[in-house]
Amino acid sequence: MRDPAALPRLALTAVIVLLLWPGFKLTEFDPGVLFDPRNREVMGKFLGTFFPLALSADFLRLLLKSTLETLAIATAGMTIAMTMAFPFSLMVTRSLSVSRIGPGNDAWSGRWLRVPARFALMFFRSIPEIVWALVFVRAVGLGPAAGVLAIGITYGGMLGKVYSEIFESGDTRPTVTLLESGSGRLAAFAYGMLPVALPELVSYTVYRWECAVRASVIMGVVGAGGLGQQMELSMRMLSGGEVSTILIVFLLLVMLADTVSALLRKVTA
């Protein structure tokens, strides 16, 4: 049987390809370059330097220290981010506004409070964490502190935005009922909104923690410490075995984040 939607789907696909083609040309995207014999030879030689793995006792001790430092950077940065995100998310969540349930005297005051808070969250997340890291490296010097501050500010903006969207998209009827009964905003949030939104909050926060681990590795290249700084040193020394060992450790960290996320989802479900 002929699919009646086949022609519209084909037309939509053609339109998408036509719209994407200028972008591919602008970025000089050419997959054929990867299959060029000379390029394949160069890539093969480069990947060949990644083996055998570096497993010396001295390097493993250094790698353990860098791994713990990376976890500390990501965890401390996320702690700062959540400390920022929760107050901002409460300010920008309209479901917690008393004026939403009916005429109120604080309608304009609430709106004037939400607009600067939204702008602040937008500003925090609009600047990439590696740029913040470059700024803080010059402010506090080389080391993990710059990475912690960079993750805290950037992810604070991201978490604040997503937290507010989770609060708005969930079932707001318990919150509205509490507000109509004369409850305060914090009590309505704690007893009406938070229990409904908690599983999503935990899941997204753990996902962002995983992203913070990856970001801390990237920021280490600019001197923010952790596995990234060790990888950058190994790359400079052309030690591919050390790089591949670091990549395996990084993969294990991502698997750890997935396991923690699954356990926390079970606990909060």
PAZAPA-4460 file (N, C-alpha, C; in steps of 0.05 Angstrom, whole numbers, plus 32768, in hexadecimal, padded with zeros to 4 digits):
% residues 269
    n_x    n_y    n_z   ca_x   ca_y   ca_z    c_x    c_y    c_z   seq   type   mol
   8011   7FE8   8000   8000   8000   8000   8012   8019   8000     1      M     A
   8009   802D   7FF1   8018   8046   7FEF   8013   8057   8007     2      R     A
   8029   8062   8012   8027   8074   8029   801E   8090   801F     3      D     A
   8007   8099   8028   7FFD   80B4   801F   800F   80CB   8028     4      P     A
   801E   80C6   803D   802F   80DB   8048   804C   80DA   803C     5      A     A
   8050   80C8   8029   806C   80C5   801F   8075   80DE   8010     6      A     A
   8064   80EA   8000   806C   8102   7FF1   8071   811A   8003     7      L     A
   8060   8120   8016   8066   8136   8029   8080   8131   8038     8      P     A
   8085   8119   8041   809D   8113   804F   80B6   8117   803D     9      R     A
   80B3   810E   8024   80CA   8112   8011   80CF   812F   800C    10      L     A
   80B9   813F   8009   80BC   815C   8005   80C9   8169   801D    11      A     A
   80C0   8161   8036   80CC   816C   804E   80EA   8166   8050    12      L     A
   80F1   814D   8049   810D   8145   804A   811D   8155   8036    13      T     A
   8112   815A   801E   8121   816A   800A   8125   8186   8014    14      A     A
   8110   8192   8021   8112   81AD   802B   8128   81AF   8041    15      V     A
   8128   819B   8053   813C   819B   8068   8158   8199   805D    16      I     A
   815C   8187   8048   8177   8185   803C   817F   819F   802F    17      V     A
   816C   81AB   8021   8173   81C5   8014   817A   81DB   8028    18      L     A
   816D   81DA   803F   8173   81EE   8053   818E   81E8   8061    19      L     A
   8195   81CE   8064   81AE   81C7   8071   81C6   81C9   805F    20      L     A
   81C2   81C7   8045   81D8   81C7   8032   81EA   81E0   8034    21      W     A
   81DF   81F8   8035   81F0   8210   8038   8201   820E   8052    22      P     A
   81F6   8203   8067   8205   8201   8080   821D   81EE   807D    23      G     A
   8218   81D7   806E   822F   81C5   8069   8244   81D2   8058    24      F     A
   823C   81E2   8045   8250   81EF   8034   825F   8204   8043    25      K     A
   8250   8212   8055   825D   8227   8065   8272   821C   8078    26      L     A
   826D   8204   8083   8280   81F8   8095   8294   81E7   8087    27      T     A
   8294   81E6   806D   82A7   81D6   805D   82A6   81B9   8065    28      E     A
   828E   81AF   806A   828A   8193   8071   828C   8181   8059    29      F     A
   82A0   816F   805A   82A4   815D   8043   82AD   8142   804F    30      D     A
   829A   812E   8052   82A1   8114   805D   82B5   8105   804C    31      P     A
   82B7   810C   8032   82CA   80FD   8021   82E6   8101   8029    32      G     A
   82EC   8117   8037   8308   811C   8040   8311   8106   8053    33      V     A
   82FF   80FB   8063   8306   80E6   8076   830F   80CC   8068    34      L     A
   8306   80C8   804F   830C   80AF   8041   8323   80B3   802D    35      F     A
   8330   80CA   802E   8347   80CE   801D   835E   80BC   8026    36      D     A
   836C   80AE   8014   8381   809C   801D   8396   80A9   802F    37      P     A
   839F   80C0   8028   83B3   80CE   8038   83A9   80D5   8053    38      R     A
   8390   80DF   8055   8385   80E6   806F   8380   80CD   8080    39      N     A
   8378   80B7   8073   8374   809E   8083   838F   8095   808E    40      R     A
   83A4   8098   807F   83BE   8090   8089   83C7   80A0   80A1    41      E     A
   83C3   80BB   809F   83CA   80CC   80B5   83B9   80C6   80CD    42      V     A
   839F   80C2   80CA   838E   80BB   80E1   8396   80A1   80ED    43      M     A
   839C   808D   80DC   83A4   8073   80E6   83BE   8075   80F7    44      G     A
   83D1   8084   80EE   83EA   8088   80FD   83E4   8096   8118    45      K     A
   83D3   80AA   8117   83CC   80B9   812F   83BE   80A7   8143    46      F     A
   83AA   8097   813A   839C   8085   814D   83AE   806F   8156    47      L     A
   83C2   8067   8146   83D5   8053   814F   83E6   805B   8167    48      G     A
   83EA   8075   816A   83F9   807E   8181   83EA   807C   819B    49      T     A
   83D0   8076   819A   83BF   8073   81B2   83C3   8058   81C0    50      F     A
   83D2   8047   81B4   83D6   802C   81BF   83F4   8026   81C0    51      F     A
   83FE   8018   81D4   83EF   800C   81EB   83E7   8021   81FF    52      P     A
   83D5   801A   8211   83CC   802C   8226   83E3   8032   823A    53      L     A
   83E3   804A   8245   83F6   8051   825A   83EC   8047   8275    54      A     A
   83F9   8033   8281   83F0   8027   8299   8405   8027   82AF    55      L     A
   8418   8038   82AD   842D   8039   82C2   8421   8043   82DC    56      S     A
   842D   803A   82F2   8423   8041   830C   8423   805F   8311    57      A     A
   8438   806C   8309   843A   8089   830D   8424   8098   82FE    58      D     A
   841F   8090   82E5   840B   809D   82D5   83EF   8097   82E0    59      F     A
   83EA   807F   82E9   83D0   8078   82F4   83CA   8088   830E    60      L     A
   83DF   808C   831E   83DB   809D   8336   83D4   80BA   832E    61      R     A
   83E2   80C4   831A   83DC   80DF   8311   83C1   80E0   8305    62      L     A
   83B9   80CB   82F6   839E   80CA   82EA   8388   80C9   82FF    63      L     A
   838D   80BA   8315   8379   80B9   832A   8375   80D4   8337    64      L     A
   838B   80E2   833C   8389   80FD   8347   8379   8110   8334    65      K     A
   837F   810F   831A   8371   8120   8307   8353   8118   8305    66      S     A
   834D   80FE   8307   8331   80F5   8306   8321   8100   831D    67      T     A
   832D   80FE   8335   8320   8108   834D   831C   8126   834B    68      L     A
   8330   8134   8340   832E   8151   833C   8318   8158   8329    69      E     A
   8315   8148   8313   8300   814D   8300   82E4   8149   830D    70      T     A
   82E1   8134   831C   82C8   812F   832A   82C2   8146   833E    71      L     A
   82D7   814F   834B   82D3   8165   835F   82CB   817E   8351    72      A     A
   82D7   8184   833A   82D0   819C   832A   82B3   819B   8322    73      I     A
   82AB   8184   8316   8290   8182   830D   827B   8183   8324    74      A     A
   8281   8176   833A   826E   8175   8350   826D   8191   835E    75      T     A
   8283   819D   8363   8283   81B8   836F   8276   81CC   835D    76      A     A
   827C   81CA   8343   826F   81DD   8330   8251   81D9   832F    77      G     A
   8248   81C0   8330   822B   81BB   832F   821E   81C4   8349    78      M     A
   822C   81C2   8360   8221   81CC   8379   821C   81EA   8377    79      T     A
   822F   81F9   836C   822C   8216   8369   8215   821B   8355    80      I     A
   8214   820B   8340   81FF   820F   832C   81E3   820B   8337    81      A     A
   81DF   81F6   8347   81C5   81F1   8354   81BE   8207   8368    82      M     A
   81D2   8210   8377   81CE   8226   838A   81C4   823F   837B    83      T     A
   81CE   8244   8363   81C4   825B   8353   81A9   8255   8346    84      M     A
   81A6   823C   833C   818F   8236   832B   8175   8236   833A    85      A     A
   8174   822B   8352   815B   8229   8361   814E   8244   8367    86      F     A
   815D   8257   8372   8150   8271   8376   8146   827E   835C    87      P     A
   8157   827D   8348   814F   8289   832E   8137   827B   8322    88      F     A
   8137   8261   8324   8120   8252   8318   8106   8258   8327    89      S     A
   8107   825C   8341   80EF   8264   8350   80E6   8280   8348    90      L     A
   80F9   8292   8343   80F1   82AD   833B   80E4   82AE   8320    91      M     A
   80ED   829D   830D   80E2   829F   82F2   80CB   828C   82ED    92      V     A
   80C4   827B   8300   80AE   8268   82FC   8094   8277   8302    93      T     A
   8084   827A   82ED   806B   8289   82F0   8056   827A   82FF    94      R     A
   8058   825F   8300   8044   824F   830E   8045   8255   832C    95      S     A
   805B   8260   8336   805D   8266   8353   8054   8283   8359    96      L     A
   804B   8291   8344   8043   82AD   8349   8026   82AE   8353    97      S     A
   8023   82BC   8369   8008   82BF   8374   7FF5   82CD   8361    98      V     A
   8000   82E0   8351   7FEF   82EE   833E   7FE4   82DC   8328    99      S     A
   7FEF   82C4   8325   7FE6   82B2   8310   7FCA   82A7   8316   100      R     A
   7FC3   82A5   8330   7FAA   8298   8337   7F93   82AD   8337   101      I     A
   7F99   82C5   8332   7F84   82D9   8331   7F8F   82F5   8334   102      G     A
   7F7F   8309   8335   7F89   8325   8338   7F9A   8327   8351   103      P     A
   7FB0   8333   834D   7FC3   8337   8364   7FD1   8351   8362   104      G     A
   7FD9   835C   8379   7FE7   8375   8379   8004   8373   8370   105      N     A
   800F   835A   8371   802B   8357   836B   8030   834D   834F   106      D     A
   801D   8351   833D   8021   8346   8322   8038   8353   8314   107      A     A
   803A   836E   8315   804F   837D   8308   806A   8378   8316   108      W     A
   806A   8377   8331   8083   8373   833F   808E   8357   8339   109      S     A
   807D   8343   8337   8086   8328   8330   8092   8327   8314   110      G     A
   8085   8336   8302   808F   8337   82E6   80AA   8344   82E5   111      R     A
   80AD   835A   82F3   80C7   8368   82F3   80DD   8358   8300   112      W     A
   80D5   8346   8312   80E9   8334   831E   80F1   831E   830B   113      L     A
   80DE   8313   82FC   80E3   82FD   82EA   80F4   8305   82D3   114      R     A
   80F0   831D   82C8   80FF   8325   82B0   811D   8327   82B5   115      V     A
   8126   8335   82CA   8144   8335   82CF   814F   8319   82D6   116      P     A
   813F   8309   82E3   8148   82EE   82E9   814C   82DD   82D0   117      A     A
   8139   82DF   82BD   813B   82D1   82A4   8153   82DB   8294   118      R     A
   8158   82F6   8295   816F   8301   8286   8189   82F7   8293   119      F     A
   818A   82F5   82AD   81A2   82EC   82BB   81A8   82CF   82B3   120      A     A
   8193   82BE   82B3   8197   82A2   82AB   81A0   82A0   828E   121      L     A
   8195   82B1   827D   819D   82B1   8261   81BA   82B9   825E   122      M     A
   81C2   82CD   826D   81DE   82D7   826C   81F1   82C1   8275   123      F     A
   81EB   82B4   828B   81FD   82A0   8296   8201   8289   8283   124      F     A
   81EC   827F   8276   81EE   8268   8264   81F6   826F   8248   125      R     A
   81F5   8288   8240   81FC   828F   8225   821A   828F   8220   126      S     A
   822A   8292   8235   8247   8292   8232   8251   8276   8238   127      I     A
   825F   8268   8225   8268   824D   822A   827A   824B   8242   128      P     A
   827A   8233   824E   8289   8230   8267   82A8   8233   8262   129      E     A
   82B1   822C   824A   82CE   822F   8245   82D6   824C   8244   130      I     A
   82C4   825E   823C   82CA   827A   823C   82CB   8284   8259   131      V     A
   82B7   827C   8269   82B8   8283   8286   82D2   8278   8293   132      W     A
   82DA   8260   828A   82F3   8255   8295   830B   8266   828E   133      A     A
   830C   8270   8276   8322   8281   826E   8322   829B   827F   134      L     A
   830A   82A5   8284   8308   82BD   8295   8312   82B8   82B1   135      V     A
   8309   82A2   82BD   8310   829C   82D9   832C   8292   82DC   136      F     A
   8338   8286   82C7   8354   827F   82C9   8365   8298   82CD   137      V     A
   835D   82AD   82C0   836C   82C6   82C3   8365   82D4   82DE   138      R     A
   834E   82CE   82E9   8346   82DA   8302   8351   82CC   831A   139      A     A
   834F   82B1   831A   8357   82A1   8332   8370   8290   832C   140      V     A
   837A   8291   8313   8392   8281   830D   838B   8266   8303   141      G     A
   83A0   8257   82FA   839C   823C   82F0   8393   822A   8306   142      L     A
   8383   8216   8300   837A   8203   8314   835D   81FE   8313   143      G     A
   8353   81EC   8325   8337   81E3   8324   8323   81F9   832B   144      P     A
   832C   820D   833A   8319   8222   8343   830C   8230   832B   145      A     A
   831B   8234   8316   8310   8241   82FE   82FA   8230   82F1   146      A     A
   82FF   8215   82F0   82EB   8203   82E5   82D2   8202   82F6   147      G     A
   82D5   8202   8310   82BE   8202   8322   82AC   821A   831D   148      V     A
   82B8   8232   831C   82A9   824A   8318   829C   824B   82FC   149      L     A
   82AA   8242   82E8   829F   8242   82CD   8287   8230   82CB   150      A     A
   8289   8218   82D6   8273   8205   82D5   825C   8210   82E5   151      I     A
   8262   821B   82FD   824C   8225   830E   823C   823B   8301   152      G     A
   8249   824D   82F3   823A   8263   82E7   822A   825A   82CE   153      I     A
   8238   824C   82BC   822B   8243   82A3   8214   8230   82A9   154      T     A
   8219   821C   82B9   8205   8208   82BF   81EF   8212   82D1   155      Y     A
   81F6   8227   82E1   81E1   8234   82F1   81CC   8240   82DF   156      G     A
   81D4   824D   82C9   81C1   8258   82B5   81B1   8242   82A8   157      G     A
   81BF   822C   82A0   81B0   8216   8293   819C   8209   82A6   158      M     A
   81A5   8202   82BE   8193   81F5   82D1   817C   8207   82D8   159      L     A
   8181   8221   82DC   816B   8233   82E4   8155   8233   82CE   160      G     A
   815D   8234   82B5   814A   8234   829F   813A   821A   829E   161      K     A
   8148   8204   829F   813B   81EA   829C   812A   81E4   82B5   162      V     A
   8134   81EB   82CD   8124   81E7   82E5   8109   81F6   82E3   163      Y     A
   810A   820F   82DA   80F1   821E   82D8   80DF   8212   82C3   164      S     A
   80E9   8207   82AD   80D8   81FA   8299   80CC   81E1   82A4   165      E     A
   80DC   81D2   82B4   80D0   81BA   82C1   80BA   81C1   82D4   166      I     A
   80BE   81D6   82E3   80A9   81DF   82F6   8090   81E8   82E7   167      F     A
   8093   81F6   82D1   807C   8200   82C1   806E   81EA   82B2   168      E     A
   807D   81D6   82A8   8070   81C1   8298   8063   81AB   82A8   169      S     A
   8069   81A9   82C2   805D   8194   82D2   8041   819B   82DA   170      G     A
   8036   8189   82EA   801A   818D   82F4   801B   81A3   8309   171      D     A
   800F   81B9   8303   8010   81D1   8315   7FF7   81D3   8326   172      T     A
   7FE4   81C0   8324   7FCB   81C2   8333   7FD0   81C1   8351   173      R     A
   7FE1   81AF   835C   7FE6   81B1   8379   7FF2   81CC   8382   174      P     A
   8003   81D7   8371   800F   81F1   8378   7FF9   8207   8378   175      T     A
   7FE9   8207   8364   7FD4   821B   8362   7FC0   8218   8379   176      V     A
   7FBA   81FF   8380   7FA8   81FB   8397   7FB3   8206   83B1   177      T     A
   7FCD   8201   83B5   7FD9   820C   83CD   7FDA   822A   83CE   178      L     A
   7FE0   8236   83B7   7FE0   8254   83B5   7FC5   825F   83BA   179      L     A
   7FB0   8252   83AF   7F95   825C   83B3   7F8C   8259   83D0   180      E     A
   7F99   8246   83DE   7F92   8242   83FA   7FA1   8255   840D   181      S     A
   7FB1   8266   8401   7FBF   827A   8411   7FDC   8272   8418   182      G     A
   7FE6   825C   840C   8001   8253   8412   8015   8266   8405   183      S     A
   802D   8268   8411   8042   8277   8406   804F   826A   83EE   184      G     A
   8060   8278   83DF   806C   826D   83C8   807F   8256   83CE   185      R     A
   808F   8259   83E3   80A2   8243   83EA   8093   822A   83F3   186      L     A
   807E   822D   8402   806F   8216   840B   8061   8209   83F3   187      A     A
   8056   8219   83E1   8049   820E   83C9   805D   81FF   83B8   188      A     A
   8076   820A   83B7   808B   81FC   83A7   8093   81E2   83B4   189      F     A
   8097   81E2   83CF   80A1   81CB   83DD   808D   81B4   83DE   190      A     A
   8073   81BA   83E0   805F   81A6   83E4   804E   81A1   83CB   191      Y     A
   804E   81B4   83B8   803D   81B0   83A0   804D   81AB   8387   192      G     A
   8063   81B8   8384   8072   81B7   836A   808A   81A4   836B   193      M     A
   8099   81A6   8381   80B2   8196   8382   80AE   8178   8381   194      L     A
   809A   816C   8390   8097   814F   838E   8090   8146   8371   195      P     A
   8082   8156   8362   807B   814E   8346   8093   8150   8334   196      V     A
   80A3   8165   8338   80BA   816A   8326   80D4   815C   832E   197      A     A
   80D5   8151   8346   80EE   8147   8350   80FC   8132   833E   198      L     A
   80EE   811E   8333   80FB   810A   8322   8109   8117   830A   199      P     A
   80FB   812A   82FD   8107   8137   82E6   811F   8149   82EE   200      E     A
   811C   8156   8305   8132   8167   830F   814B   8156   8314   201      L     A
   8148   8140   8321   815E   812E   8327   816B   8124   830E   202      V     A
   815A   811A   82FB   8165   810F   82E2   8174   8124   82D3   203      S     A
   8169   813C   82D0   8177   8151   82C1   8190   815A   82CF   204      Y     A
   818F   815C   82E9   81A7   8165   82F8   81BE   8151   82F6   205      T     A
   81B8   8137   82F8   81CD   8123   82F4   81D8   8124   82D8   206      V     A
   81C6   8128   82C4   81D0   812B   82A8   81E3   8143   82A6   207      Y     A
   81DB   8159   82B2   81ED   8170   82B1   8207   816C   82C0   208      R     A
   8206   815C   82D5   821F   8155   82E3   8231   8145   82D0   209      W     A
   8225   8133   82C1   8235   8124   82AD   8241   8137   8298   210      E     A
   8231   814B   828F   823B   815F   827D   8251   8170   828A   211      C     A
   824E   8175   82A4   8263   8184   82B2   827D   8175   82B3   212      A     A
   827C   815A   82B6   8294   814A   82B5   82A2   814E   829A   213      V     A
   8292   814C   8285   829E   8150   826A   82A9   816C   8267   214      R     A
   829A   8180   8271   82A2   819B   826E   82BC   81A0   827E   215      A     A
   82BE   8194   8295   82D7   8198   82A5   82EF   818C   8297   216      S     A
   82EB   8177   8287   8301   816C   8277   8309   8180   8262   217      V     A
   82F5   818C   8254   82FB   819F   823F   8309   81B8   824B   218      I     A
   82FF   81C2   8262   830A   81DA   826D   8326   81D5   8278   219      M     A
   832D   81BC   827E   8348   81B7   8287   835D   81BE   8272   220      G     A
   8355   81BE   8259   8367   81C5   8244   8371   81E2   8246   221      V     A
   8360   81F4   8252   8368   8210   8255   8373   8215   8271   222      V     A
   8379   81FF   8280   8387   8203   8299   8375   8201   82B1   223      G     A
   835D   81F5   82AE   834A   81F3   82C5   834D   81D9   82D4   224      A     A
   8363   81CA   82D0   8368   81B2   82DF   8359   819A   82D6   225      G     A
   835D   8184   82E5   834E   816B   82E0   835A   815B   82C9   226      G     A
   8349   8148   82BE   8351   8137   82A9   8358   8146   828F   227      L     A
   834A   815D   828B   834F   816C   8272   836B   8177   8272   228      G     A
   8375   8181   8288   8390   818C   8289   83A4   8175   8285   229      Q     A
   839F   815E   8291   83B1   8148   828D   83B1   813E   8270   230      Q     A
   8399   813E   8264   8398   8136   8248   83A7   8149   8236   231      M     A
   83A4   8163   823C   83B2   8177   822C   83D1   8174   822E   232      E     A
   83DA   816D   8246   83F7   8169   824A   8400   8150   823B   233      L     A
   83EF   813A   823C   83F6   8122   822E   83F6   8126   820F   234      S     A
   83E4   8136   8205   83E3   813C   81E9   83FC   814C   81E1   235      M     A
   8404   815E   81F1   841C   816E   81EB   8435   815C   81EA   236      R     A
   8436   8148   81FC   844D   8136   81FD   844A   811F   81E8   237      M     A
   8435   8120   81D7   8430   810C   81C3   842F   80F0   81CE   238      L     A
   8423   80EE   81E6   8420   80D4   81F3   8404   80CA   81EF   239      S     A
   8400   80BD   81D9   83E5   80B3   81D2   83DB   809E   81E5   240      G     A
   83ED   808D   81F1   83E4   8079   8204   83D8   8086   821D   241      G     A
   83E3   809C   8226   83D7   80AA   823D   83BC   80B6   8236   242      E     A
   83BA   80C1   821D   83A1   80CC   8215   838B   80B7   8214   243      V     A
   8391   80A0   8208   837D   808B   8207   8375   8081   8222   244      S     A
   8388   807F   8235   8381   8077   8251   836E   808C   825D   245      T     A
   8374   80A6   8259   8363   80BB   8263   8347   80B9   8257   246      I     A
   8345   80B3   823D   832B   80B1   8230   831B   8099   823C   247      L     A
   8328   8084   8243   831A   806D   824F   8310   8075   826B   248      I     A
   8320   8083   827A   8317   808C   8294   82FF   809F   8291   249      V     A
   8300   80B0   827D   82E9   80C2   8278   82D0   80B3   8271   250      F     A
   82D2   809D   8261   82BC   808C   825B   82B0   807F   8274   251      L     A
   82C2   8077   8286   82B8   806B   829F   82A9   8080   82B0   252      L     A
   82B2   8099   82AF   82A4   80AE   82BE   8288   80B2   82B3   253      L     A
   8285   80B1   8299   826A   80B4   828D   8258   809C   8295   254      V     A
   8264   8084   8295   8254   806D   829E   824C   8070   82BB   255      M     A
   825E   807B   82CB   8257   807F   82E7   8240   8093   82EA   256      L     A
   8240   80A8   82DA   822B   80BC   82DA   8210   80AF   82D2   257      A     A
   8210   809D   82BE   81F8   8090   82B6   81ED   807E   82CC   258      D     A
   81FF   8070   82DA   81F7   805E   82F0   81EB   806E   8307   259      T     A
   81F8   8085   830E   81ED   8096   8324   81D2   80A1   831C   260      V     A
   81CF   80A9   8302   81B5   80B4   82F9   819F   809F   82FB   261      S     A
   81A5   8086   82F3   8191   8071   82F4   8189   806B   8311   262      A     A
   819C   806B   8323   8196   8066   8340   8185   807C   834C   263      L     A
   818C   8095   8346   817D   80AB   8351   8161   80AC   8346   264      L     A
   815D   80A5   832C   8142   80A4   8321   8131   808F   832F   265      R     A
   813D   8079   8336   812E   8064   8344   8126   806E   8360   266      K     A
   8138   807C   836D   8132   8086   8388   811C   809B   8388   267      V     A
   811D   80AD   8374   810A   80C3   8374   80F0   80BC   8365   268      T     A
   80EF   80A5   8358   80D6   809E   8349   80BF   8099   835C   269      A     A
***
